[in-house]
Amino acid sequence: MTTNIFIVQITNMQDDRFYKLLGVYTSKELADAAGLEACEMWDEGRMHHTVTMLPLDDMINGVHKSEL
């Protein structure tokens, strides 16, 4: 079984620079909600959130991803 983690980052769209690592979540739904909430604190269009999904410990169905 693969356990995925969802990492959320927010980016400042005015200068296209990474702003903050927001957190790590257990589902895409929770990650998206957190990202949207964080962006709402800024002026509209200033911030953007990105969700990256990664397998925990680089294991995919019990096999390390380097062996796939």
CORCOR-V351359 format. One record per residue. N is the residue number from 1. RES is the residue in one letter. PSI is psi in degrees with one decimal (NA if undefined). Layout:
((N & RES & PSI) (N & RES & PSI))
This chain:
((1 & M & 142.1) (2 & T & 129.3) (3 & T & 120.5) (4 & N & 147.9) (5 & I & 150.5) (6 & F & 116.2) (7 & I & 131.2) (8 & V & 128.8) (9 & Q & 149.0) (10 & I & 145.4) (11 & T & 139.9) (12 & N & 114.6) (13 & M & -17.0) (14 & Q & -35.1) (15 & D & 9.4) (16 & D & 35.2) (17 & R & 144.6) (18 & F & 134.5) (19 & Y & -50.0) (20 & K & 139.2) (21 & L & 116.4) (22 & L & -44.0) (23 & G & -179.8) (24 & V & 133.2) (25 & Y & 162.5) (26 & T & -10.9) (27 & S & 156.5) (28 & K & -35.5) (29 & E & -46.0) (30 & L & -40.0) (31 & A & -46.8) (32 & D & -43.2) (33 & A & -43.2) (34 & A & -41.5) (35 & G & -44.7) (36 & L & -41.7) (37 & E & -41.7) (38 & A & -39.3) (39 & C & -27.4) (40 & E & -18.5) (41 & M & -12.1) (42 & W & 168.9) (43 & D & 145.0) (44 & E & 131.4) (45 & G & -3.3) (46 & R & -37.4) (47 & M & 153.8) (48 & H & 140.4) (49 & H & 148.9) (50 & T & 134.2) (51 & V & 125.3) (52 & T & 127.4) (53 & M & 129.5) (54 & L & 146.1) (55 & P & 136.1) (56 & L & 133.4) (57 & D & 21.8) (58 & D & 25.5) (59 & M & 126.6) (60 & I & 111.8) (61 & N & 42.5) (62 & G & 3.3) (63 & V & 133.5) (64 & H & 140.5) (65 & K & -25.0) (66 & S & -16.5) (67 & E & -0.8) (68 & L & NA))
